[in-house]
Structures are given as structure tokens and as C-alpha cells.
């Protein structure tokens, strides 16, 4: 896979909270420029990226997650942490503007220099059509994230 862009952000470290107001840009690579037609019509996009600052050998199998209900040790596939087998990240973020060769977004939880592999428009038809179920500890864990 080849990146279609690179994140430019004031965030240099993968902190665990307060991503909601973080502004970022991603210039398009020349080879992906034809694909950007109409993307600016959407208010949100899903960004697929590489956790480039994560050591591939550091993939976590079980991680403690803390919340008011205590600590749960959960597998990597029951969370959205960066220490993943293939270091892939996915974030739904606000598309603020498309200016020339640059996407301007808000609440993209990727640090400066992050390779962007793909983007997809967020469409309500792809959102869950039923009630979403998730454990209490996950709500507690995400309380300050955005």
C-alpha cells in the first residue's frame, strides 16, 4: 500500500485524550488527485491511516482499560488502541474544507507525519441501523477522548 497523503498536525505524540478540537491537514499525493472530486460535499469522512510511530513488535494482546467500574483486561480487538497487529487506524472526523491539494479536518486522532492510506465519505446508510451495544467500561474510557 502507498499513502495518498500525510497528516500535518500540531500533535506530535499519541496522547489518549482531547482530540476533539485538534485541527489537521492532509495534502493529497499527485497520484490520488483525480479521486478527490466531490469529497468536499460531505461533512464527515473516515480516514484510514498507519500508526507509523508504533513498534510493530509491540502488538498488545491484552490491555488493561480503566474506568469507574474498575479495570478490565481486554483484547486488542475489543478496543481501538494503537498497538494493533497491522498498525491500522480508522477515524471518523469532520471535513472542514478542501482547499486545493489539502484536506482540512477536525478530530482526526492521528499525529503529525501519519501516512494516510485511504479516505471514505461518511454516509448515514453505512452507520448501524440498529441499537449499538457496548460495555459500560468503554463509555467511561472514552469520556475525555474527544
N, C-alpha and C positions, 0 to 999 in steps of 0.2 A: 504494500500500500504506500501511496505517496500523499503527503499532506496537500490540501488545497489552500491552506493558509496557516498563519501563525498568530497566536494571541499576543496582543500588546496590552499590558495592564500595569497598574501601579502595584499590584500584588505580586510579590516575589517569592513568598513562602506559602505552602498549602495549609493555611490556618483552618480550624474546624468551625468557625462561626463568622457571622456578619458579612455574608456575601451579597446581600440584597441590594446595597447601594453601589457595589463595585461596577464601574464602567470599564469596558474593554473594547478593543477594536481587533479586527482580523482582516488584514489586506488579502485579497484574492491572489492566487498564483495565476500567471498568464494562461496556463492550460485550462483553468477552471472558469475563466471569464465568461465564455458563452453560456454557462449553466446558471448564471445569476439572474437571468431575465425573470421578471415578475416577483422575485423573492421579497421585494420591498412592500408588496401588497399585504403581507402578513404581519401581525403584531407580535407573534412569538415564533421562535424557531427552536429546533432540537439540534444541539451541537454534539457531534461525536469527536472525541479527541483522545490523545495519548497522554497518560500520566508520565511524561518524559523524565521527571525528576525522581521517579521511584526505582529503586534497585530491583530488577527482575527476580533476583534470588530471594527477595524479602516477602514473597507472597504469603499472606496470612491465612491460615486455615480456620482458626477460632480466635475471635477478638472479644475482649470484654467491652460491653456497652453499658454506660452508666446512666441512670435516670433516677427519679424519685422512688421508683418501685424497686430499686436495688440494682445489682449488676447481673446481666445475662451474658453468657458466653455464647456467641452466635457465629455461624459460619460466614465466610465472605459473601456467599450468595444471598444471605439474609440481611445484607447491609450494602451501602453504597461507598465504602471506603476505597482509598486509592491503591491499596496493596492487593491488586487483583491478578489472577493468573496471566491475563493478556494486557494488563495496564490500560484498558479502555475506559474512558469516561463518557458519560452521557448527561447532558443538562438541557432542560427546557428554560430558555431565557428570553427576555424581552428584546425584540429587534427595534432599536430606537431609530435607526436610519441606515440607508445605503447611500454612501457618498463616494461616487466614482468607483475606485477599486477597493473600497473599505466598508466592511460591516461594522456598525456601532451597536453594541449590545449592553444590557444591564443584567446583573445577577448570574453571570456565567462563572461558575466556580472552577476556573482554570487559571493558573498563574502565567505570568509573563514568559513568553517563549514556547508555550504549549503548542505542539503541532495539531492542527485541525484536520481531521480525516474526511469529514462529510458534514453537511447540514441538511435538515429536512424541515419543511414548514410544519408548524404545529396546527393540526386540524382537529376540531372537536369530534369529528367522526371516528378518529383513531383513539380518542380518550375512552376510558372504561364506560361501558353503558349500564353497568350495574353498580351497586353499592361497593365501595372499596373497603376491604378488610385489611387491617394491620394491627400488630400488637401495641399495647399501651407504651411499652418502653421506647418504641420507635418515635412516637409523637413527642415524648419527653426529650429524647436525644436530639430531635430536630428543632426544638423550641427556639433556639437562637441562631440557627444556621442562616436563614435569610432574614 
